[in-house]
């Protein structure tokens, strides 16, 4: 999750750059302010964490969580009253 404070034009510009950077790294937007990326291994996930950390704006505040493929596969996603299918197990995933 990315509660980056957007107080002025410079903050909005920094947020936009950060968002572009994480999309270039390969993250996908799962829902508003929640981005996900599947990783083949824990080591690849650690590399991605360092890249995200380097891209973070000065006043950015993000949280990162690493899930196993089984944990990610157990996510239940609801949209309104309709139940969506569970996600397929993609391997290791990094979610923030």
Number of C-alpha atoms within 10 A of each C-alpha: 15 16 12 19 12 14 8 8 9 10 17 14 13 19 21 12 15 19 19 14 17 20 15 10 13 13 20 15 15 12 9 8 13 16 20 20 21 21 21 12 12 15 10 14 18 14 12 19 17 11 14 17 13 11 17 20 17 9 13 17 12 15 10 15 11 20 16 17 18 13 13 20 15 12 12 11 12 11 7 7 6 8 10 11 10 13 13 12 15 15 16 21 22 22 20 18
